[in-house]
Amino acid sequence: MPPDQTNLLQGTLDMMILKSLALTEMHGLGIARRIEQITKGTFQVKPGSLFPSLHRMEEEGWLTSTWGESENNRRAKYYKLTGSGRRQLETETKRWGRISLAIARALETS
Amino acid sequence: MRALPHLTSFLRNLFRRKQADQDLDEEVRSYVALLTEEKIAVGMSREQARRQARIELGGLEQVKEQVRDNRAGAWFDSLLLDVRYALRMLRKAPGFTTVAVLTLALGIGANTAIFTMTNGLMLHTLPVRDPGQIVELLHHYPGEPEPGFNGFSWDAYQTIREGNHVFSDLIVGAVNFFTVSADNLQPQTVFGGAVGGTFFQALGVRAAAGRLIGPEDVYMGDHAPVAVVSWSFWKSRFDFDPRVIGKKIVIDDAPVTIVGVAQRGFYGLSYEAQQDIWWPISLGPSPGWGFGLLARLKPGVSLEQARAEMAVLSQTVVNAPDAGPFVRQMKLRIEPAANGVTTPLSQMLSTPLTVLMATVGLLLLLACANLAGLLLARGASRQHEMAVRACLGAPRARLLRQTLTESLLLSLVGCAVGIFVAYFAAHALIRVFASGRFIVGAPVHFEALTNPDAHVLLFTLAIALLTGLLCGAAPAMSASNTIPASALQQASRIGESKSRRLFGKGLVASQVALSLVLMSSAGLFVEDLRQLRNLNLGFERNKLLLVTLDFAHGGYDAAHFSRLSQELVMRLDAIPGVNSATFSNMSPMEGPAASSFASAEDHPEKQTQVFINYVAPAYFETYGTPFLAGRDFSARDQAGSSVAIINETAARDCFGNENPIGRHITLSHITLTKGERTYEVVGVVRDAKYNDLEQAAPPTIYPDLLQQGYVGSQHSQLAIRTRTDPGGIVGAVRQTEASVLKTVPIVRTITMNEQIDSTIVPQRLIAMLSAAFGALAALLAAIGLYGLLAFTIARRTHEIGVRMALGAAATDVMRIVLRGALWMVCAGLAIGAPLAFWGKRVAASLIPGLPAASPLPIAVAAAIMIAVGLIAAYLPARRAMRVDPMVALRHE
């Protein structure tokens, strides 16, 4: 069992997915693993929240998907950031920066 | 732009669902495969890896479901599911569905039909600037139909124009028929108006082409030879030809030039009597009452203020030094005209439509209660299903939505069928209206009353949704309140809470109550009609044929007419089946009246208003009105001095107790004209109704038609008393007439009974429809009661079995069921009776002369409801009686 079961907020998960796709296109499992990796295992993304998120963001037009070959020659669906997805990531990042700063300050003063 | 990707994915999800689902399935499977390989790579066995991957995934279907719930249009998916499920449930119960849809279709259809007419007749706002400020001026004589007539003398017009402080404009706009012809246009009758110079400007109507009529076109004693046509006239007769401006046409023999087309959509002053042509009125004193008046209230002036001032002006008009005795009885009125001016049709129908609107509203409420009851009973039998669904994880809101979807679906289907019902009902009703006197030949735009417009469709949709919610609410609440555990345990047996049972009974009782209200008011209206039809009219109404002749273009002089008419009467008398025939200037109940003021020779100062009908010899014999004194006219009278016959009221009013025979009576102000005529009274006849069924016979004088040399009237009435059905001799009468009076066309033939019916269209309409609605109400209540009992007894089979096993006889069981039914009916009657009494009072306040004092209709309606209730209860009761205890108990 993972040590810390953090329940990711919807928006935060979206942001993490966008972030993990910022460099290259990836399939679902790749994204999950990438998020685990960059959070050093703090966040474990379950398929039950990953796929709804991916499909919703695709409908929003932030991602596009294509079928491709995985590293070990399996068919897998690859997701890629679109222009508007990139803009969304920027907005989310800025927003998150403001929020975390505000929370950090609040916690310091108390 | 953000909406676009949503919309495309919504449409994709909707139409390419299968592919999207396959895609998703493949994607999730590939995820599992990748995960498995990852685990094999770290050293798990293939079997173990696959198992572990599955566990981490947490269920293939669940993941897919979560994705689907997040897709654009997920709500739509579940709605579709609900609808599909509801459709399946309804298809599985065709009997229930048919009854429910028919109930709703009749309820909604009746509402739509009546609303279509109310909308067409009363709710169309005039297409003018600030219609709320527009009022119409009416004059009203005692005893004439409410609210009155729009027509004023030149003097009255002057008084109102000079004396008022409340109108920013006084608009002259008479409505009239014109015969319009042109070079390439057949002569045709067009409804239009002679308007004052400020008509268009004050109403705020602009020209679509050319110019409109202005003050420069109107002068004293004459007017400019110009005319303006409506947009629709321009379209239908001139096909939008721009050369219509400057076109020469002939209106009523006067050549005029069309100078303009009114703005699109301007139809004059009434939606159901649309005007197509306007020309200037000529100002100046005229004998008639040709000035139709509208006014625009000054900003900030209320209707009450205007009425107060009109009361003062009314006095000035009535007390003018040269006002005749007619004018002295007159009252001036102001009515708001934002929705159009008073027309014969609106005058005739506004009260019936108000009454009927209330009636159909109650009917719909009853249909709702009925359907709610049926749905509730069905809901109870589906408790088990609901419990299973709740156990499988359906949230409460979802169950609620499912049940509501079913009732809304029913109401929408009912609405669709109802619109058809309404369309045909409206057409059927129009035929009744169209038979009304003053309506025959009037320019009524009947499509306005039958064709649903956007307002009507919205109204119908709104009541359909409301109905669906209303009758679905209780069943939905009760379905979603199902407690799974107890329902699953008990559903097979009793499983109906006390409160729900009470609610179901309450619904039946309320249906009985509403039926009582509807049936008793129907009884009231039908009784009113029956009394009207059985009134003593003072003449014999059956087997009397009336033939209207048009002498306008016959070219006969008085002597000629007199000779030919006597010849015609003689030849008609010879037709087999004819008892007698006669001529008169008008026939009773026909419509336009003639009246004057009479004074007896010894009392010239005492003026009595009397009504006039010029009649030929044998008039009273033909109509069946007995002589009380004196004699009928004879051929000898034609050479002698003027003679007349009077009725007993006129004799009493003019001569008191003295014998009027041989005395003289002088008429003045004969229908608004000046001059006098003196007659010798030769006979007194019994009173007969003159023009209105509901009013007592007025004082009436009958001068000798032949003696008058009376060809002045355009129309004359031939009355023929037959021994058999008058319809059978129409052909022979036409032939005879054509051979004697070659140039005089027959305008119409009608029986006296039909003519009487044409005067009571509102009463017929209300009686006919309320009787139909009352019967429908009783039927619905019976269905409601039957449904509830049938359902309860099916549930109580076990209990009844026990009772019978313990020794209850079949008749005891029957008694229990019938007693239960009777209780519900009586409770309904107890609730309904005060409502019915109240409804009766409301109806009596709307319709004067209603026999509202009698409690009979309510008693009869209650008796009918009890009988209907017992019949509806008998079938299920018989089924209960036949319960075999052994079978019922083994049923467990």
Contacts between the chains, C-beta under 8 A, distances in Angstrom:
chain1	res1	chain2	res2	distance
A	27	B	30	7.5
A	27	B	31	7.7
A	27	B	34	7.0
A	28	B	27	6.9
A	28	B	31	5.0
A	29	B	31	5.5
A	29	B	34	4.5
A	29	B	35	5.9
A	29	B	38	7.2
A	46	B	56	7.7
A	46	B	58	6.5
A	47	B	28	7.0
A	47	B	31	6.1
A	47	B	56	7.6
A	47	B	57	5.2
A	47	B	58	6.8
A	47	B	63	5.1
A	48	B	58	5.5
A	48	B	62	6.5
A	48	B	63	5.3
A	48	B	66	5.4
A	49	B	66	7.7
A	51	B	24	7.7
A	51	B	27	7.4
A	51	B	28	6.7
A	51	B	31	7.9
A	51	B	63	5.7
A	51	B	64	8.0
A	51	B	66	7.0
A	51	B	67	4.9
A	52	B	66	4.9
A	52	B	67	4.9
A	52	B	69	7.3
A	52	B	70	4.0
A	53	B	70	7.9
A	55	B	24	7.6
A	55	B	67	5.0
A	55	B	70	6.2
A	55	B	71	6.4
A	56	B	70	5.0
A	56	B	71	7.7
A	58	B	9	7.7
A	59	B	5	6.3
A	59	B	6	6.5
A	59	B	9	4.1
A	59	B	71	6.9
A	59	B	72	5.2
A	60	B	2	7.9
A	60	B	5	6.3
A	60	B	6	7.7
A	61	B	2	8.0
A	61	B	5	3.8
A	70	B	30	7.9
A	70	B	34	6.1
A	72	B	37	6.0
A	74	B	30	6.3
A	74	B	33	5.7
A	74	B	34	6.2
A	74	B	37	7.3
A	75	B	26	7.5
A	75	B	30	5.8
A	76	B	27	8.0
A	76	B	30	4.9
A	76	B	31	7.9
A	76	B	34	6.3
A	77	B	23	7.8
A	77	B	26	7.7
A	77	B	27	4.6
A	77	B	30	6.8
